[in-house]
Amino acid sequence: MARSNKPVNPGAENALDQMKMEVANELGIAERVRSQGWNTMTSADCGRVGGHMVRKMIEQYESTLR
């Protein structure tokens, strides 16, 4: 079965983009993203951003369980 890059919840795309920029800002790469775009970022930087996003989403979900 082929994977797709479509979000599970298309309505959440804007929120995910906002979170991505927040994390990039925390990591100190937001200015480079704004000036050069995501296409020029290294896979290590993108992986760092994605990893932090996943951690934040897990923390948010766990806080709703309490």
CHARMM-style PDB file with segment names, atoms N, HN, CA, C and O in Angstrom:
ATOM      1  N   MET     1       0.846  -1.176   0.000  1.00  0.00      PROA
ATOM      2  CA  MET     1       0.000   0.000   0.000  1.00  0.00      PROA
ATOM      3  C   MET     1       0.889   1.236   0.000  1.00  0.00      PROA
ATOM      4  O   MET     1       1.795   1.353   0.826  1.00  0.00      PROA
ATOM      5  N   ALA     2       0.641   2.135  -0.899  1.00  0.00      PROA
ATOM      6  HN  ALA     2      -0.095   2.040  -1.570  1.00  0.00      PROA
ATOM      7  CA  ALA     2       1.447   3.350  -1.011  1.00  0.00      PROA
ATOM      8  C   ALA     2       1.077   4.343   0.081  1.00  0.00      PROA
ATOM      9  O   ALA     2      -0.085   4.474   0.464  1.00  0.00      PROA
ATOM     10  N   ARG     3       2.091   5.031   0.566  1.00  0.00      PROA
ATOM     11  HN  ARG     3       3.035   4.925   0.254  1.00  0.00      PROA
ATOM     12  CA  ARG     3       1.858   6.068   1.569  1.00  0.00      PROA
ATOM     13  C   ARG     3       1.578   7.381   0.859  1.00  0.00      PROA
ATOM     14  O   ARG     3       2.064   7.628  -0.245  1.00  0.00      PROA
ATOM     15  N   SER     4       0.798   8.203   1.507  1.00  0.00      PROA
ATOM     16  HN  SER     4       0.404   8.003   2.403  1.00  0.00      PROA
ATOM     17  CA  SER     4       0.557   9.528   0.940  1.00  0.00      PROA
ATOM     18  C   SER     4       0.990  10.577   1.952  1.00  0.00      PROA
ATOM     19  O   SER     4       1.062  10.302   3.150  1.00  0.00      PROA
ATOM     20  N   ASN     5       1.274  11.756   1.477  1.00  0.00      PROA
ATOM     21  HN  ASN     5       1.216  11.979   0.504  1.00  0.00      PROA
ATOM     22  CA  ASN     5       1.680  12.846   2.351  1.00  0.00      PROA
ATOM     23  C   ASN     5       0.495  13.709   2.752  1.00  0.00      PROA
ATOM     24  O   ASN     5       0.675  14.824   3.242  1.00  0.00      PROA
ATOM     25  N   LYS     6      -0.709  13.205   2.549  1.00  0.00      PROA
ATOM     26  HN  LYS     6      -0.855  12.300   2.151  1.00  0.00      PROA
ATOM     27  CA  LYS     6      -1.896  13.952   2.932  1.00  0.00      PROA
ATOM     28  C   LYS     6      -2.052  13.892   4.449  1.00  0.00      PROA
ATOM     29  O   LYS     6      -1.874  12.831   5.048  1.00  0.00      PROA
ATOM     30  N   PRO     7      -2.382  15.027   5.077  1.00  0.00      PROA
ATOM     31  CA  PRO     7      -2.591  15.000   6.524  1.00  0.00      PROA
ATOM     32  C   PRO     7      -3.832  14.186   6.879  1.00  0.00      PROA
ATOM     33  O   PRO     7      -4.788  14.133   6.105  1.00  0.00      PROA
ATOM     34  N   VAL     8      -3.814  13.562   8.035  1.00  0.00      PROA
ATOM     35  HN  VAL     8      -3.037  13.605   8.664  1.00  0.00      PROA
ATOM     36  CA  VAL     8      -4.957  12.780   8.491  1.00  0.00      PROA
ATOM     37  C   VAL     8      -6.166  13.699   8.645  1.00  0.00      PROA
ATOM     38  O   VAL     8      -7.285  13.340   8.279  1.00  0.00      PROA
ATOM     39  N   ASN     9      -5.923  14.886   9.191  1.00  0.00      PROA
ATOM     40  HN  ASN     9      -5.014  15.177   9.488  1.00  0.00      PROA
ATOM     41  CA  ASN     9      -6.972  15.877   9.369  1.00  0.00      PROA
ATOM     42  C   ASN     9      -6.584  17.123   8.574  1.00  0.00      PROA
ATOM     43  O   ASN     9      -5.794  17.934   9.056  1.00  0.00      PROA
ATOM     44  N   PRO    10      -7.124  17.290   7.366  1.00  0.00      PROA
ATOM     45  CA  PRO    10      -6.718  18.431   6.533  1.00  0.00      PROA
ATOM     46  C   PRO    10      -6.952  19.784   7.200  1.00  0.00      PROA
ATOM     47  O   PRO    10      -6.255  20.748   6.886  1.00  0.00      PROA
ATOM     48  N   GLY    11      -7.907  19.873   8.104  1.00  0.00      PROA
ATOM     49  HN  GLY    11      -8.473  19.089   8.359  1.00  0.00      PROA
ATOM     50  CA  GLY    11      -8.176  21.124   8.804  1.00  0.00      PROA
ATOM     51  C   GLY    11      -7.074  21.512   9.765  1.00  0.00      PROA
ATOM     52  O   GLY    11      -7.007  22.663  10.197  1.00  0.00      PROA
ATOM     53  N   ALA    12      -6.209  20.576  10.107  1.00  0.00      PROA
ATOM     54  HN  ALA    12      -6.263  19.641   9.756  1.00  0.00      PROA
ATOM     55  CA  ALA    12      -5.139  20.839  11.069  1.00  0.00      PROA
ATOM     56  C   ALA    12      -3.863  21.330  10.400  1.00  0.00      PROA
ATOM     57  O   ALA    12      -2.873  21.595  11.082  1.00  0.00      PROA
ATOM     58  N   GLU    13      -3.869  21.453   9.092  1.00  0.00      PROA
ATOM     59  HN  GLU    13      -4.673  21.237   8.538  1.00  0.00      PROA
ATOM     60  CA  GLU    13      -2.647  21.813   8.371  1.00  0.00      PROA
ATOM     61  C   GLU    13      -2.104  23.179   8.805  1.00  0.00      PROA
ATOM     62  O   GLU    13      -0.897  23.338   8.982  1.00  0.00      PROA
ATOM     63  N   ASN    14      -2.991  24.160   8.976  1.00  0.00      PROA
ATOM     64  HN  ASN    14      -3.972  24.030   8.832  1.00  0.00      PROA
ATOM     65  CA  ASN    14      -2.534  25.488   9.404  1.00  0.00      PROA
ATOM     66  C   ASN    14      -1.948  25.446  10.803  1.00  0.00      PROA
ATOM     67  O   ASN    14      -0.932  26.087  11.074  1.00  0.00      PROA
ATOM     68  N   ALA    15      -2.584  24.693  11.695  1.00  0.00      PROA
ATOM     69  HN  ALA    15      -3.409  24.172  11.475  1.00  0.00      PROA
ATOM     70  CA  ALA    15      -2.077  24.580  13.065  1.00  0.00      PROA
ATOM     71  C   ALA    15      -0.716  23.896  13.078  1.00  0.00      PROA
ATOM     72  O   ALA    15       0.160  24.279  13.854  1.00  0.00      PROA
ATOM     73  N   LEU    16      -0.528  22.895  12.236  1.00  0.00      PROA
ATOM     74  HN  LEU    16      -1.239  22.584  11.606  1.00  0.00      PROA
ATOM     75  CA  LEU    16       0.759  22.207  12.165  1.00  0.00      PROA
ATOM     76  C   LEU    16       1.845  23.116  11.606  1.00  0.00      PROA
ATOM     77  O   LEU    16       2.986  23.087  12.067  1.00  0.00      PROA
ATOM     78  N   ASP    17       1.487  23.926  10.608  1.00  0.00      PROA
ATOM     79  HN  ASP    17       0.560  23.950  10.233  1.00  0.00      PROA
ATOM     80  CA  ASP    17       2.460  24.881  10.064  1.00  0.00      PROA
ATOM     81  C   ASP    17       2.857  25.909  11.112  1.00  0.00      PROA
ATOM     82  O   ASP    17       4.020  26.300  11.207  1.00  0.00      PROA
ATOM     83  N   GLN    18       1.870  26.345  11.901  1.00  0.00      PROA
ATOM     84  HN  GLN    18       0.925  26.028  11.823  1.00  0.00      PROA
ATOM     85  CA  GLN    18       2.162  27.305  12.967  1.00  0.00      PROA
ATOM     86  C   GLN    18       3.078  26.673  14.015  1.00  0.00      PROA
ATOM     87  O   GLN    18       4.028  27.305  14.475  1.00  0.00      PROA
ATOM     88  N   MET    19       2.789  25.423  14.390  1.00  0.00      PROA
ATOM     89  HN  MET    19       2.017  24.909  14.016  1.00  0.00      PROA
ATOM     90  CA  MET    19       3.628  24.728  15.361  1.00  0.00      PROA
ATOM     91  C   MET    19       5.035  24.534  14.804  1.00  0.00      PROA
ATOM     92  O   MET    19       6.017  24.655  15.536  1.00  0.00      PROA
ATOM     93  N   LYS    20       5.132  24.235  13.518  1.00  0.00      PROA
ATOM     94  HN  LYS    20       4.334  24.136  12.923  1.00  0.00      PROA
ATOM     95  CA  LYS    20       6.435  24.037  12.885  1.00  0.00      PROA
ATOM     96  C   LYS    20       7.281  25.308  12.997  1.00  0.00      PROA
ATOM     97  O   LYS    20       8.474  25.239  13.294  1.00  0.00      PROA
ATOM     98  N   MET    21       6.662  26.461  12.760  1.00  0.00      PROA
ATOM     99  HN  MET    21       5.693  26.517  12.519  1.00  0.00      PROA
ATOM    100  CA  MET    21       7.398  27.723  12.861  1.00  0.00      PROA
ATOM    101  C   MET    21       7.752  28.049  14.313  1.00  0.00      PROA
ATOM    102  O   MET    21       8.819  28.604  14.576  1.00  0.00      PROA
ATOM    103  N   GLU    22       6.869  27.709  15.259  1.00  0.00      PROA
ATOM    104  HN  GLU    22       6.002  27.258  15.045  1.00  0.00      PROA
ATOM    105  CA  GLU    22       7.178  27.918  16.675  1.00  0.00      PROA
ATOM    106  C   GLU    22       8.403  27.104  17.081  1.00  0.00      PROA
ATOM    107  O   GLU    22       9.296  27.607  17.763  1.00  0.00      PROA
ATOM    108  N   VAL    23       8.435  25.854  16.659  1.00  0.00      PROA
ATOM    109  HN  VAL    23       7.709  25.446  16.106  1.00  0.00      PROA
ATOM    110  CA  VAL    23       9.564  24.985  16.984  1.00  0.00      PROA
ATOM    111  C   VAL    23      10.829  25.487  16.296  1.00  0.00      PROA
ATOM    112  O   VAL    23      11.902  25.488  16.900  1.00  0.00      PROA
ATOM    113  N   ALA    24      10.717  25.910  15.052  1.00  0.00      PROA
ATOM    114  HN  ALA    24       9.845  25.910  14.562  1.00  0.00      PROA
ATOM    115  CA  ALA    24      11.882  26.454  14.343  1.00  0.00      PROA
ATOM    116  C   ALA    24      12.414  27.681  15.071  1.00  0.00      PROA
ATOM    117  O   ALA    24      13.626  27.884  15.148  1.00  0.00      PROA
ATOM    118  N   ASN    25      11.515  28.494  15.604  1.00  0.00      PROA
ATOM    119  HN  ASN    25      10.531  28.328  15.542  1.00  0.00      PROA
ATOM    120  CA  ASN    25      11.922  29.665  16.374  1.00  0.00      PROA
ATOM    121  C   ASN    25      12.651  29.244  17.646  1.00  0.00      PROA
ATOM    122  O   ASN    25      13.674  29.833  17.997  1.00  0.00      PROA
ATOM    123  N   GLU    26      12.136  28.233  18.336  1.00  0.00      PROA
ATOM    124  HN  GLU    26      11.306  27.755  18.051  1.00  0.00      PROA
ATOM    125  CA  GLU    26      12.776  27.728  19.555  1.00  0.00      PROA
ATOM    126  C   GLU    26      14.175  27.186  19.257  1.00  0.00      PROA
ATOM    127  O   GLU    26      15.084  27.313  20.078  1.00  0.00      PROA
ATOM    128  N   LEU    27      14.339  26.584  18.086  1.00  0.00      PROA
ATOM    129  HN  LEU    27      13.601  26.480  17.419  1.00  0.00      PROA
ATOM    130  CA  LEU    27      15.629  26.002  17.710  1.00  0.00      PROA
ATOM    131  C   LEU    27      16.578  27.025  17.088  1.00  0.00      PROA
ATOM    132  O   LEU    27      17.737  26.714  16.813  1.00  0.00      PROA
ATOM    133  N   GLY    28      16.087  28.240  16.869  1.00  0.00      PROA
ATOM    134  HN  GLY    28      15.146  28.492  17.093  1.00  0.00      PROA
ATOM    135  CA  GLY    28      16.935  29.295  16.327  1.00  0.00      PROA
ATOM    136  C   GLY    28      17.136  29.250  14.824  1.00  0.00      PROA
ATOM    137  O   GLY    28      18.100  29.818  14.312  1.00  0.00      PROA
ATOM    138  N   ILE    29      16.236  28.580  14.105  1.00  0.00      PROA
ATOM    139  HN  ILE    29      15.453  28.119  14.520  1.00  0.00      PROA
ATOM    140  CA  ILE    29      16.391  28.497  12.652  1.00  0.00      PROA
ATOM    141  C   ILE    29      15.238  29.173  11.912  1.00  0.00      PROA
ATOM    142  O   ILE    29      15.159  29.088  10.686  1.00  0.00      PROA
ATOM    143  N   ALA    30      14.354  29.836  12.636  1.00  0.00      PROA
ATOM    144  HN  ALA    30      14.418  29.905  13.632  1.00  0.00      PROA
ATOM    145  CA  ALA    30      13.163  30.430  12.016  1.00  0.00      PROA
ATOM    146  C   ALA    30      13.522  31.514  11.006  1.00  0.00      PROA
ATOM    147  O   ALA    30      12.907  31.594   9.943  1.00  0.00      PROA
ATOM    148  N   GLU    31      14.497  32.336  11.320  1.00  0.00      PROA
ATOM    149  HN  GLU    31      14.997  32.271  12.183  1.00  0.00      PROA
ATOM    150  CA  GLU    31      14.865  33.415  10.399  1.00  0.00      PROA
ATOM    151  C   GLU    31      15.392  32.850   9.082  1.00  0.00      PROA
ATOM    152  O   GLU    31      15.086  33.372   8.010  1.00  0.00      PROA
ATOM    153  N   ARG    32      16.175  31.796   9.167  1.00  0.00      PROA
ATOM    154  HN  ARG    32      16.423  31.372  10.038  1.00  0.00      PROA
ATOM    155  CA  ARG    32      16.698  31.159   7.950  1.00  0.00      PROA
ATOM    156  C   ARG    32      15.560  30.535   7.141  1.00  0.00      PROA
ATOM    157  O   ARG    32      15.579  30.563   5.910  1.00  0.00      PROA
ATOM    158  N   VAL    33      14.565  29.969   7.843  1.00  0.00      PROA
ATOM    159  HN  VAL    33      14.550  29.946   8.842  1.00  0.00      PROA
ATOM    160  CA  VAL    33      13.412  29.391   7.154  1.00  0.00      PROA
ATOM    161  C   VAL    33      12.633  30.492   6.442  1.00  0.00      PROA
ATOM    162  O   VAL    33      12.227  30.329   5.291  1.00  0.00      PROA
ATOM    163  N   ARG    34      12.427  31.616   7.132  1.00  0.00      PROA
ATOM    164  HN  ARG    34      12.756  31.749   8.067  1.00  0.00      PROA
ATOM    165  CA  ARG    34      11.679  32.719   6.520  1.00  0.00      PROA
ATOM    166  C   ARG    34      12.397  33.280   5.292  1.00  0.00      PROA
ATOM    167  O   ARG    34      11.758  33.604   4.292  1.00  0.00      PROA
ATOM    168  N   SER    35      13.705  33.393   5.366  1.00  0.00      PROA
ATOM    169  HN  SER    35      14.225  33.130   6.179  1.00  0.00      PROA
ATOM    170  CA  SER    35      14.437  34.011   4.260  1.00  0.00      PROA
ATOM    171  C   SER    35      14.719  33.040   3.112  1.00  0.00      PROA
ATOM    172  O   SER    35      14.716  33.444   1.949  1.00  0.00      PROA
ATOM    173  N   GLN    36      14.960  31.768   3.426  1.00  0.00      PROA
ATOM    174  HN  GLN    36      14.962  31.440   4.371  1.00  0.00      PROA
ATOM    175  CA  GLN    36      15.359  30.813   2.392  1.00  0.00      PROA
ATOM    176  C   GLN    36      14.309  29.750   2.099  1.00  0.00      PROA
ATOM    177  O   GLN    36      14.343  29.135   1.033  1.00  0.00      PROA
ATOM    178  N   GLY    37      13.386  29.523   3.011  1.00  0.00      PROA
ATOM    179  HN  GLY    37      13.358  30.022   3.877  1.00  0.00      PROA
ATOM    180  CA  GLY    37      12.350  28.517   2.820  1.00  0.00      PROA
ATOM    181  C   GLY    37      12.765  27.147   3.339  1.00  0.00      PROA
ATOM    182  O   GLY    37      13.939  26.902   3.617  1.00  0.00      PROA
ATOM    183  N   TRP    38      11.790  26.267   3.464  1.00  0.00      PROA
ATOM    184  HN  TRP    38      10.837  26.466   3.238  1.00  0.00      PROA
ATOM    185  CA  TRP    38      12.043  24.923   3.986  1.00  0.00      PROA
ATOM    186  C   TRP    38      12.844  24.078   3.001  1.00  0.00      PROA
ATOM    187  O   TRP    38      13.536  23.148   3.416  1.00  0.00      PROA
ATOM    188  N   ASN    39      12.767  24.376   1.731  1.00  0.00      PROA
ATOM    189  HN  ASN    39      12.205  25.131   1.394  1.00  0.00      PROA
ATOM    190  CA  ASN    39      13.470  23.564   0.720  1.00  0.00      PROA
ATOM    191  C   ASN    39      14.975  23.594   0.882  1.00  0.00      PROA
ATOM    192  O   ASN    39      15.660  22.665   0.455  1.00  0.00      PROA
ATOM    193  N   THR    40      15.506  24.647   1.493  1.00  0.00      PROA
ATOM    194  HN  THR    40      14.949  25.402   1.840  1.00  0.00      PROA
ATOM    195  CA  THR    40      16.955  24.767   1.634  1.00  0.00      PROA
ATOM    196  C   THR    40      17.465  24.222   2.959  1.00  0.00      PROA
ATOM    197  O   THR    40      18.675  24.198   3.188  1.00  0.00      PROA
ATOM    198  N   MET    41      16.570  23.785   3.832  1.00  0.00      PROA
ATOM    199  HN  MET    41      15.588  23.805   3.645  1.00  0.00      PROA
ATOM    200  CA  MET    41      16.980  23.296   5.147  1.00  0.00      PROA
ATOM    201  C   MET    41      17.573  21.891   5.019  1.00  0.00      PROA
ATOM    202  O   MET    41      17.183  21.114   4.148  1.00  0.00      PROA
ATOM    203  N   THR    42      18.510  21.589   5.894  1.00  0.00      PROA
ATOM    204  HN  THR    42      18.827  22.220   6.601  1.00  0.00      PROA
ATOM    205  CA  THR    42      19.104  20.254   5.876  1.00  0.00      PROA
ATOM    206  C   THR    42      18.113  19.247   6.445  1.00  0.00      PROA
ATOM    207  O   THR    42      17.192  19.614   7.175  1.00  0.00      PROA
ATOM    208  N   SER    43      18.306  17.993   6.111  1.00  0.00      PROA
ATOM    209  HN  SER    43      19.054  17.695   5.518  1.00  0.00      PROA
ATOM    210  CA  SER    43      17.421  16.967   6.648  1.00  0.00      PROA
ATOM    211  C   SER    43      17.582  16.857   8.158  1.00  0.00      PROA
ATOM    212  O   SER    43      16.635  16.491   8.855  1.00  0.00      PROA
ATOM    213  N   ALA    44      18.761  17.169   8.670  1.00  0.00      PROA
ATOM    214  HN  ALA    44      19.530  17.467   8.104  1.00  0.00      PROA
ATOM    215  CA  ALA    44      18.969  17.151  10.124  1.00  0.00      PROA
ATOM    216  C   ALA    44      18.117  18.220  10.799  1.00  0.00      PROA
ATOM    217  O   ALA    44      17.493  17.959  11.827  1.00  0.00      PROA
ATOM    218  N   ASP    45      18.087  19.427  10.225  1.00  0.00      PROA
ATOM    219  HN  ASP    45      18.593  19.640   9.390  1.00  0.00      PROA
ATOM    220  CA  ASP    45      17.257  20.495  10.788  1.00  0.00      PROA
ATOM    221  C   ASP    45      15.777  20.141  10.710  1.00  0.00      PROA
ATOM    222  O   ASP    45      15.036  20.341  11.672  1.00  0.00      PROA
ATOM    223  N   CYS    46      15.351  19.621   9.578  1.00  0.00      PROA
ATOM    224  HN  CYS    46      15.953  19.458   8.796  1.00  0.00      PROA
ATOM    225  CA  CYS    46      13.949  19.230   9.423  1.00  0.00      PROA
ATOM    226  C   CYS    46      13.589  18.110  10.396  1.00  0.00      PROA
ATOM    227  O   CYS    46      12.498  18.105  10.966  1.00  0.00      PROA
ATOM    228  N   GLY    47      14.495  17.173  10.584  1.00  0.00      PROA
ATOM    229  HN  GLY    47      15.382  17.176  10.121  1.00  0.00      PROA
ATOM    230  CA  GLY    47      14.263  16.090  11.535  1.00  0.00      PROA
ATOM    231  C   GLY    47      14.170  16.590  12.956  1.00  0.00      PROA
ATOM    232  O   GLY    47      13.353  16.106  13.739  1.00  0.00      PROA
ATOM    233  N   ARG    48      15.008  17.561  13.295  1.00  0.00      PROA
ATOM    234  HN  ARG    48      15.672  17.954  12.659  1.00  0.00      PROA
ATOM    235  CA  ARG    48      14.959  18.165  14.621  1.00  0.00      PROA
ATOM    236  C   ARG    48      13.610  18.831  14.864  1.00  0.00      PROA
ATOM    237  O   ARG    48      13.004  18.668  15.923  1.00  0.00      PROA
ATOM    238  N   VAL    49      13.151  19.585  13.867  1.00  0.00      PROA
ATOM    239  HN  VAL    49      13.643  19.717  13.006  1.00  0.00      PROA
ATOM    240  CA  VAL    49      11.861  20.269  13.986  1.00  0.00      PROA
ATOM    241  C   VAL    49      10.742  19.240  14.131  1.00  0.00      PROA
ATOM    242  O   VAL    49       9.883  19.374  15.003  1.00  0.00      PROA
ATOM    243  N   GLY    50      10.752  18.216  13.282  1.00  0.00      PROA
ATOM    244  HN  GLY    50      11.450  18.107  12.574  1.00  0.00      PROA
ATOM    245  CA  GLY    50       9.722  17.182  13.352  1.00  0.00      PROA
ATOM    246  C   GLY    50       9.724  16.438  14.673  1.00  0.00      PROA
ATOM    247  O   GLY    50       8.664  16.135  15.220  1.00  0.00      PROA
ATOM    248  N   GLY    51      10.903  16.142  15.186  1.00  0.00      PROA
ATOM    249  HN  GLY    51      11.765  16.388  14.741  1.00  0.00      PROA
ATOM    250  CA  GLY    51      11.004  15.448  16.471  1.00  0.00      PROA
ATOM    251  C   GLY    51      10.439  16.268  17.611  1.00  0.00      PROA
ATOM    252  O   GLY    51       9.737  15.742  18.475  1.00  0.00      PROA
ATOM    253  N   HSD    52      10.747  17.569  17.616  1.00  0.00      PROA
ATOM    254  HN  HSD    52      11.318  17.996  16.914  1.00  0.00      PROA
ATOM    255  CA  HSD    52      10.213  18.449  18.659  1.00  0.00      PROA
ATOM    256  C   HSD    52       8.695  18.586  18.528  1.00  0.00      PROA
ATOM    257  O   HSD    52       7.983  18.655  19.530  1.00  0.00      PROA
ATOM    258  N   MET    53       8.207  18.625  17.289  1.00  0.00      PROA
ATOM    259  HN  MET    53       8.786  18.569  16.475  1.00  0.00      PROA
ATOM    260  CA  MET    53       6.762  18.721  17.081  1.00  0.00      PROA
ATOM    261  C   MET    53       6.054  17.493  17.641  1.00  0.00      PROA
ATOM    262  O   MET    53       5.019  17.615  18.296  1.00  0.00      PROA
ATOM    263  N   VAL    54       6.605  16.321  17.387  1.00  0.00      PROA
ATOM    264  HN  VAL    54       7.446  16.221  16.855  1.00  0.00      PROA
ATOM    265  CA  VAL    54       5.995  15.087  17.885  1.00  0.00      PROA
ATOM    266  C   VAL    54       5.988  15.079  19.409  1.00  0.00      PROA
ATOM    267  O   VAL    54       4.988  14.708  20.024  1.00  0.00      PROA
ATOM    268  N   ARG    55       7.100  15.488  20.021  1.00  0.00      PROA
ATOM    269  HN  ARG    55       7.912  15.789  19.521  1.00  0.00      PROA
ATOM    270  CA  ARG    55       7.148  15.541  21.486  1.00  0.00      PROA
ATOM    271  C   ARG    55       6.089  16.484  22.039  1.00  0.00      PROA
ATOM    272  O   ARG    55       5.419  16.167  23.022  1.00  0.00      PROA
ATOM    273  N   LYS    56       5.938  17.651  21.402  1.00  0.00      PROA
ATOM    274  HN  LYS    56       6.482  17.909  20.603  1.00  0.00      PROA
ATOM    275  CA  LYS    56       4.933  18.618  21.860  1.00  0.00      PROA
ATOM    276  C   LYS    56       3.522  18.054  21.717  1.00  0.00      PROA
ATOM    277  O   LYS    56       2.689  18.225  22.608  1.00  0.00      PROA
ATOM    278  N   MET    57       3.251  17.380  20.597  1.00  0.00      PROA
ATOM    279  HN  MET    57       3.927  17.241  19.873  1.00  0.00      PROA
ATOM    280  CA  MET    57       1.919  16.814  20.393  1.00  0.00      PROA
ATOM    281  C   MET    57       1.624  15.720  21.410  1.00  0.00      PROA
ATOM    282  O   MET    57       0.498  15.616  21.898  1.00  0.00      PROA
ATOM    283  N   ILE    58       2.620  14.908  21.733  1.00  0.00      PROA
ATOM    284  HN  ILE    58       3.534  14.993  21.337  1.00  0.00      PROA
ATOM    285  CA  ILE    58       2.433  13.865  22.741  1.00  0.00      PROA
ATOM    286  C   ILE    58       2.175  14.491  24.100  1.00  0.00      PROA
ATOM    287  O   ILE    58       1.292  14.039  24.829  1.00  0.00      PROA
ATOM    288  N   GLU    59       2.937  15.533  24.455  1.00  0.00      PROA
ATOM    289  HN  GLU    59       3.654  15.900  23.863  1.00  0.00      PROA
ATOM    290  CA  GLU    59       2.727  16.219  25.730  1.00  0.00      PROA
ATOM    291  C   GLU    59       1.323  16.812  25.803  1.00  0.00      PROA
ATOM    292  O   GLU    59       0.656  16.705  26.831  1.00  0.00      PROA
ATOM    293  N   GLN    60       0.874  17.436  24.716  1.00  0.00      PROA
ATOM    294  HN  GLN    60       1.416  17.523  23.880  1.00  0.00      PROA
ATOM    295  CA  GLN    60      -0.464  18.022  24.699  1.00  0.00      PROA
ATOM    296  C   GLN    60      -1.528  16.948  24.865  1.00  0.00      PROA
ATOM    297  O   GLN    60      -2.491  17.140  25.607  1.00  0.00      PROA
ATOM    298  N   TYR    61      -1.366  15.830  24.190  1.00  0.00      PROA
ATOM    299  HN  TYR    61      -0.583  15.674  23.587  1.00  0.00      PROA
ATOM    300  CA  TYR    61      -2.339  14.745  24.301  1.00  0.00      PROA
ATOM    301  C   TYR    61      -2.356  14.172  25.710  1.00  0.00      PROA
ATOM    302  O   TYR    61      -3.424  13.939  26.275  1.00  0.00      PROA
ATOM    303  N   GLU    62      -1.171  13.944  26.281  1.00  0.00      PROA
ATOM    304  HN  GLU    62      -0.303  14.134  25.821  1.00  0.00      PROA
ATOM    305  CA  GLU    62      -1.106  13.382  27.627  1.00  0.00      PROA
ATOM    306  C   GLU    62      -1.718  14.325  28.655  1.00  0.00      PROA
ATOM    307  O   GLU    62      -2.308  13.869  29.634  1.00  0.00      PROA
ATOM    308  N   SER    63      -1.585  15.634  28.445  1.00  0.00      PROA
ATOM    309  HN  SER    63      -1.106  16.004  27.649  1.00  0.00      PROA
ATOM    310  CA  SER    63      -2.168  16.579  29.398  1.00  0.00      PROA
ATOM    311  C   SER    63      -3.694  16.559  29.334  1.00  0.00      PROA
ATOM    312  O   SER    63      -4.353  16.889  30.321  1.00  0.00      PROA
ATOM    313  N   THR    64      -4.269  16.176  28.186  1.00  0.00      PROA
ATOM    314  HN  THR    64      -3.734  15.908  27.385  1.00  0.00      PROA
ATOM    315  CA  THR    64      -5.728  16.078  28.103  1.00  0.00      PROA
ATOM    316  C   THR    64      -6.242  14.825  28.805  1.00  0.00      PROA
ATOM    317  O   THR    64      -7.418  14.759  29.164  1.00  0.00      PROA
ATOM    318  N   LEU    65      -5.383  13.838  29.002  1.00  0.00      PROA
ATOM    319  HN  LEU    65      -4.428  13.891  28.710  1.00  0.00      PROA
ATOM    320  CA  LEU    65      -5.797  12.599  29.661  1.00  0.00      PROA
ATOM    321  C   LEU    65      -5.881  12.741  31.174  1.00  0.00      PROA
ATOM    322  O   LEU    65      -6.518  11.932  31.849  1.00  0.00      PROA
ATOM    323  N   ARG    66      -5.241  13.765  31.694  1.00  0.00      PROA
ATOM    324  HN  ARG    66      -4.724  14.422  31.146  1.00  0.00      PROA
ATOM    325  CA  ARG    66      -5.209  13.928  33.152  1.00  0.00      PROA
ATOM    326  C   ARG    66      -6.411  14.639  33.672  1.00  0.00      PROA
ATOM    327  OT1 ARG    66      -6.528  14.851  34.879  1.00  0.00      PROA
TER     328      ARG     66
END
